[in-house]
Amino acid sequence: MKIAIDTGPLNSQHSIRGIGFHTKELLSAIGEVNHEFKGLDICPIDFSKSDLVKYDLAHFTSFNPYFFSLPFRKLARKNIVTIHDLIYLAFPKKYPAGIKGKIRFFIQKFLIKKVDRIITISDTSKKDIVKFLNVDPVKIDVVHLAGREKLKNVTDVKFLNLIKTKYELPEKFVLYVGDINYNKNIPTLIKACTMAGVSLVVVGKQALDIEEGGMTLKDIHGPTDWVRYVFGKPHPELAHYGLLLREFKKSNDIFRLGFVPDSDLAAIYSLATVYCQSSYYEGFGLPLLEAMACKLPVVASKIGAHVEVAGQACLYSDPNKPGDFARKIALIFNNPKLRDEIINKGIAQAKKYSWKKSARETLKVYEKILRTD
């Protein structure tokens, strides 16, 4: 059976973000375990540049509700799509679709009915797919992600000191890794660190790329946005970034590092005092597992995906209460016994996830689909 897996995210804006990372790690792990599954010929290809008619199954590796992610007709005998999350639909006012986006979404809801199977990354995302796309839950398989193999605890003191000097890191600090979109709830994290009197280190390209300023003609996409422009109201996302930039610049205790290679990131995880993620919403919460693998205690917002992924291996806080986060951060900073307890639970929790496990579960979904006619 010939199976095509879309490599498009590896050559797009997704390449250094979650979807690109997921695609890369999954393909690598499938290459390692595919010999366990007889008769499956895996072919990683870019769907935008390939004819899929000769394949028995096509796996679309990304989905955006506001853009065409699926073909209007089946391009292979069986089609499957991975939907990571539906954050845009969970916060429509913060991620406005515009008129064109709403039209595309209406069409996508129709096209999703023609897909033979859906893979998603958590039970949280599965519930949202059922809710927002009106999909039968029986049609959805949950396959969890895993952390990057390269991200392990670093004990080389010389290398740790080198990284500390290279990035001018403080002696003790709270670490956050990822994007800074609205759902990440970074303002709460900033307030919490200020209240706790500790430094915050932010790793991620987006935090360094944002620029202060209002709406420009370049950012106008549809009638709704023209109305905003005429009345001097910025797009919600741009307004959010402007607010964050001002918050970043107000404090000398916030360190924005931008993109960091994996080898350096492992050391930064290992140097941090606590990892903190204050998100309102996540499809999964991968940095929690990566922090745990690097022997870093975790404080996270008490939301569905975080509880699903981290279990009892972290301290949870209310994402709407900076003071709650500040108290939990202070507990980790000031209580070595509790810190060690959370670290040990985290190490055990992180071991429950692996890319080989994810690959095997994905291949089992392929087999299940191909057996059904």
C-alpha positions as CSV (number, residue, x, y, z in Angstrom):
1,M,0.0,0.0,0.0
2,K,1.5,3.4,-1.0
3,I,1.0,6.1,1.6
4,A,1.8,9.8,0.9
5,I,2.6,12.1,3.8
6,D,2.6,15.8,3.1
7,T,5.9,17.5,3.7
8,G,4.6,21.0,2.8
9,P,4.9,22.3,6.4
10,L,8.6,21.7,6.3
11,N,8.9,24.3,3.5
12,S,6.5,27.0,4.8
13,Q,6.1,29.4,7.6
14,H,5.3,26.3,9.8
15,S,8.9,25.0,9.4
16,I,10.2,26.4,12.7
17,R,6.8,26.2,14.5
18,G,4.8,23.4,16.0
19,I,3.3,21.9,12.8
20,G,6.6,21.8,11.0
21,F,8.3,20.3,14.1
22,H,5.5,17.7,14.4
23,T,5.8,16.7,10.7
24,K,9.6,16.4,10.9
25,E,9.7,14.3,14.0
26,L,6.9,12.1,12.9
27,L,8.5,11.3,9.5
28,S,11.8,10.6,11.2
29,A,10.2,8.2,13.7
30,I,8.0,6.5,11.1
31,G,11.3,5.8,9.2
32,E,12.6,4.0,12.3
33,V,9.5,1.8,13.0
34,N,7.9,1.3,9.6
35,H,9.7,-2.1,9.2
36,E,7.3,-3.4,12.0
37,F,4.3,-2.8,9.7
38,K,4.3,-5.0,6.6
39,G,3.0,-3.7,3.3
40,L,3.1,0.0,4.1
41,D,5.2,2.0,1.6
42,I,5.7,5.4,3.1
43,C,6.3,8.3,0.7
44,P,7.0,11.8,2.2
45,I,6.2,14.3,-0.6
46,D,5.0,17.9,-0.9
47,F,1.4,17.7,-1.9
48,S,1.4,21.1,-3.6
49,K,3.9,19.8,-6.1
50,S,2.7,16.2,-6.5
51,D,0.0,14.1,-8.1
52,L,-1.6,11.8,-5.5
53,V,-3.8,9.7,-7.8
54,K,-1.4,6.7,-7.6
55,Y,-1.5,6.6,-3.7
56,D,-3.7,4.4,-1.6
57,L,-3.7,7.0,1.2
58,A,-2.8,10.7,1.5
59,H,-2.1,12.2,4.9
60,F,-2.6,16.0,5.0
61,T,-0.4,17.1,7.9
62,S,-1.9,20.6,8.6
63,F,-5.3,22.2,8.8
64,N,-6.3,25.9,9.1
65,P,-10.1,26.6,9.3
66,Y,-9.7,29.9,7.5
67,F,-7.6,28.7,4.6
68,F,-8.1,25.9,2.1
69,S,-6.3,22.9,3.7
70,L,-8.1,20.1,1.9
71,P,-8.8,19.3,-1.8
72,F,-12.2,19.7,-3.3
73,R,-12.1,16.1,-4.4
74,K,-10.3,13.0,-3.1
75,L,-6.8,12.9,-4.6
76,A,-6.0,9.5,-3.3
77,R,-8.1,6.4,-2.5
78,K,-8.3,7.4,1.1
79,N,-7.6,10.8,2.8
80,I,-6.6,11.6,6.3
81,V,-5.9,14.9,7.9
82,T,-4.1,16.0,11.1
83,I,-5.9,18.8,13.0
84,H,-3.6,20.1,15.7
85,D,-6.0,22.6,17.3
86,L,-8.8,25.0,16.6
87,I,-7.6,28.0,18.6
88,Y,-8.9,30.4,16.0
89,L,-12.4,29.1,16.4
90,A,-12.1,29.1,20.2
91,F,-11.3,32.8,20.3
92,P,-13.0,34.3,17.2
93,K,-12.8,37.9,18.4
94,K,-9.0,37.6,18.9
95,Y,-8.5,35.8,15.6
96,P,-11.1,37.3,13.3
97,A,-11.7,35.4,10.1
98,G,-12.8,38.2,7.9
99,I,-15.4,37.6,5.2
100,K,-13.1,35.5,3.0
101,G,-12.1,33.4,6.0
102,K,-15.7,32.8,7.0
103,I,-16.5,31.6,3.4
104,R,-13.5,29.3,3.4
105,F,-14.5,27.9,6.8
106,F,-18.0,27.1,5.6
107,I,-16.5,25.2,2.6
108,Q,-13.9,23.5,4.8
109,K,-16.6,22.2,7.2
110,F,-18.2,20.5,4.1
111,L,-14.8,19.1,2.9
112,I,-13.9,17.7,6.3
113,K,-16.9,15.3,5.9
114,K,-15.2,13.7,2.9
115,V,-12.1,12.9,4.8
116,D,-11.9,9.2,5.9
117,R,-10.2,9.8,9.2
118,I,-8.9,12.7,11.4
119,I,-5.9,12.5,13.7
120,T,-5.5,15.1,16.5
121,I,-3.0,15.6,19.2
122,S,-5.1,15.6,22.4
123,D,-8.5,14.8,23.8
124,T,-8.9,18.6,24.2
125,S,-8.5,19.1,20.5
126,K,-10.8,16.2,19.7
127,K,-13.6,17.8,21.7
128,D,-13.2,21.0,19.8
129,I,-13.2,19.3,16.4
130,V,-16.5,17.7,17.4
131,K,-17.9,21.0,18.7
132,F,-16.7,23.4,15.9
133,L,-16.6,21.1,12.9
134,N,-19.6,18.9,13.8
135,V,-17.5,15.7,13.3
136,D,-18.5,12.3,14.7
137,P,-16.0,11.6,17.5
138,V,-15.8,8.0,16.3
139,K,-14.0,9.4,13.2
140,I,-11.2,11.0,15.3
141,D,-8.0,9.3,16.6
142,V,-5.9,11.0,19.3
143,V,-2.1,10.5,18.8
144,H,0.0,12.4,21.4
145,L,3.1,14.3,20.5
146,A,6.5,13.9,22.3
147,G,9.5,16.2,23.1
148,R,12.5,16.6,20.9
149,E,15.1,13.8,21.6
150,K,17.9,16.4,21.7
151,L,16.3,18.3,24.6
152,K,17.8,16.5,27.6
153,N,19.2,17.8,30.9
154,V,22.7,19.3,30.4
155,T,25.2,18.7,33.2
156,D,28.4,20.0,31.5
157,V,29.2,23.0,33.7
158,K,31.6,24.5,31.2
159,F,29.0,24.5,28.5
160,L,26.3,25.8,30.8
161,N,28.5,28.7,31.8
162,L,29.2,29.3,28.1
163,I,25.5,29.5,27.3
164,K,24.8,31.7,30.4
165,T,27.4,34.2,29.1
166,K,26.3,34.0,25.5
167,Y,22.7,34.9,26.2
168,E,23.5,37.1,29.3
169,L,21.1,35.0,31.4
170,P,20.4,36.0,35.1
171,E,21.4,33.7,37.9
172,K,17.8,32.5,38.5
173,F,14.9,32.9,36.1
174,V,11.5,31.7,34.9
175,L,11.6,30.3,31.4
176,Y,8.9,30.5,28.7
177,V,9.4,28.9,25.2
178,G,7.0,29.5,22.3
179,D,4.9,32.0,20.4
180,I,3.3,35.0,22.1
181,N,-0.2,34.9,20.5
182,Y,-3.2,35.9,22.5
183,N,-3.9,32.3,23.7
184,K,-0.5,32.1,25.3
185,N,-1.5,34.7,27.9
186,I,1.9,36.3,28.2
187,P,0.7,39.4,30.1
188,T,-0.4,37.2,33.0
189,L,3.1,35.6,33.0
190,I,4.8,39.0,33.0
191,K,2.6,40.3,35.9
192,A,3.3,37.1,37.8
193,C,7.0,37.4,37.5
194,T,6.9,41.0,38.5
195,M,4.8,40.1,41.6
196,A,7.2,37.3,42.5
197,G,10.2,39.6,41.9
198,V,11.9,37.2,39.5
199,S,13.4,37.5,36.0
200,L,11.6,36.1,32.9
201,V,13.4,34.7,29.9
202,V,11.4,34.3,26.7
203,V,12.6,32.0,23.9
204,G,11.0,32.2,20.5
205,K,11.4,34.1,17.2
206,Q,8.0,35.8,17.5
207,A,8.8,37.7,20.7
208,L,11.8,39.3,19.1
209,D,10.1,40.0,15.8
210,I,7.1,42.1,16.9
211,E,7.3,45.8,16.2
212,E,5.3,48.6,17.8
213,G,2.9,50.4,15.5
214,G,-0.7,50.6,14.3
215,M,-2.5,49.2,11.3
216,T,-1.0,49.8,7.9
217,L,-2.5,49.4,4.5
218,K,-0.2,46.3,4.1
219,D,-2.2,44.6,6.8
220,I,-5.7,45.2,5.4
221,H,-7.3,42.0,4.1
222,G,-11.0,42.6,3.9
223,P,-14.0,45.0,4.4
224,T,-14.0,44.5,8.2
225,D,-10.3,45.5,8.3
226,W,-10.9,48.6,6.1
227,V,-13.6,49.7,8.6
228,R,-11.0,49.3,11.4
229,Y,-8.5,51.3,9.4
230,V,-10.8,54.1,8.7
231,F,-11.8,54.5,12.3
232,G,-8.2,54.0,13.6
233,K,-8.8,50.7,15.3
234,P,-6.0,48.2,15.0
235,H,-6.5,44.6,14.1
236,P,-6.9,42.6,17.4
237,E,-3.7,40.6,16.8
238,L,-1.6,43.7,16.1
239,A,-3.1,45.5,19.1
240,H,-2.1,42.5,21.2
241,Y,1.5,42.5,19.9
242,G,1.7,46.3,20.5
243,L,0.6,45.9,24.1
244,L,3.1,43.1,24.7
245,L,6.0,45.0,23.2
246,R,5.3,47.9,25.6
247,E,5.2,45.4,28.5
248,F,8.5,43.9,27.4
249,K,10.2,47.3,27.2
250,K,8.9,48.4,30.6
251,S,11.0,45.8,32.5
252,N,14.7,45.2,32.7
253,D,14.0,41.8,34.0
254,I,12.5,40.4,30.8
255,F,15.0,38.8,28.4
256,R,13.9,38.0,24.9
257,L,16.3,35.6,23.2
258,G,14.5,35.0,19.9
259,F,15.1,31.7,18.0
260,V,17.5,29.4,19.9
261,P,19.0,26.2,18.4
262,D,18.2,22.9,20.2
263,S,21.7,22.4,21.6
264,D,21.5,25.9,23.3
265,L,17.9,25.5,24.3
266,A,18.6,22.3,26.2
267,A,21.2,24.2,28.3
268,I,18.8,27.1,28.8
269,Y,16.1,24.7,30.1
270,S,18.7,23.2,32.4
271,L,19.8,26.6,33.7
272,A,16.3,27.9,34.4
273,T,14.7,27.7,37.9
274,V,11.2,27.0,36.7
275,Y,9.3,26.6,33.4
276,C,6.0,28.5,33.3
277,Q,3.2,28.4,30.7
278,S,0.1,30.5,31.5
279,S,-1.9,29.8,28.3
280,Y,-5.6,30.3,28.1
281,Y,-5.7,27.4,25.6
282,E,-3.4,24.8,24.1
283,G,-3.9,21.9,21.7
284,F,-1.1,20.1,23.6
285,G,1.6,22.0,25.5
286,L,4.8,20.4,24.2
287,P,7.3,22.6,26.1
288,L,5.9,21.2,29.4
289,L,7.3,17.8,28.4
290,E,10.6,19.3,27.1
291,A,11.1,21.1,30.4
292,M,10.4,18.0,32.4
293,A,12.9,16.0,30.3
294,C,15.5,18.7,31.2
295,K,14.8,18.2,34.9
296,L,13.0,21.6,35.2
297,P,9.9,22.0,37.4
298,V,6.8,23.2,35.7
299,V,4.1,25.7,36.6
300,A,1.2,25.7,34.1
301,S,-2.3,27.1,33.7
302,K,-5.0,24.6,34.7
303,I,-6.5,24.0,31.3
304,G,-7.6,20.7,29.6
305,A,-4.5,20.1,27.4
306,H,-2.0,20.9,30.2
307,V,-3.7,18.5,32.7
308,E,-4.0,15.8,30.0
309,V,-0.3,16.1,29.1
310,A,1.4,16.9,32.5
311,G,-0.9,14.9,34.8
312,Q,0.3,15.3,38.4
313,A,3.8,16.4,37.4
314,C,3.4,20.1,37.7
315,L,1.8,22.9,39.8
316,Y,-1.3,24.3,38.2
317,S,-2.6,27.9,38.4
318,D,-5.6,29.9,37.3
319,P,-4.7,31.7,34.0
320,N,-6.8,34.6,35.0
321,K,-5.0,35.2,38.2
322,P,-1.3,36.5,38.0
323,G,-1.2,36.3,41.8
324,D,-1.8,32.6,41.8
325,F,1.0,32.1,39.3
326,A,3.3,34.3,41.4
327,R,2.6,32.2,44.5
328,K,3.3,28.9,42.7
329,I,6.5,30.4,41.1
330,A,7.7,31.5,44.6
331,L,7.0,28.1,46.0
332,I,9.4,26.5,43.5
333,F,12.0,29.2,44.1
334,N,11.9,28.9,47.9
335,N,11.1,25.3,48.6
336,P,14.0,23.0,47.4
337,K,12.1,19.8,48.6
338,L,9.0,20.7,46.6
339,R,11.2,21.6,43.6
340,D,12.9,18.2,43.7
341,E,9.5,16.4,44.1
342,I,8.1,18.2,41.0
343,I,11.2,17.5,39.0
344,N,11.1,13.8,39.7
345,K,7.4,13.5,38.8
346,G,8.2,15.4,35.6
347,I,11.0,13.1,34.6
348,A,8.7,10.1,35.0
349,Q,5.8,11.9,33.1
350,A,8.0,12.9,30.1
351,K,9.1,9.2,29.7
352,K,5.5,8.3,28.9
353,Y,5.8,10.1,25.5
354,S,8.0,9.2,22.6
355,W,8.0,9.9,18.8
356,K,8.3,6.1,18.1
357,K,5.1,5.6,20.1
358,S,3.5,8.4,18.1
359,A,4.7,6.9,14.8
360,R,3.4,3.4,15.7
361,E,0.0,4.8,16.6
362,T,-0.1,6.8,13.4
363,L,0.8,3.7,11.3
364,K,-2.0,1.8,13.1
365,V,-4.5,4.5,12.0
366,Y,-3.2,4.0,8.4
367,E,-3.8,0.3,8.6
368,K,-7.3,0.8,10.1
369,I,-8.3,3.1,7.3
370,L,-6.9,0.9,4.5
371,R,-8.8,-2.1,5.9
372,T,-12.1,-0.1,5.5
373,D,-13.8,0.1,2.1
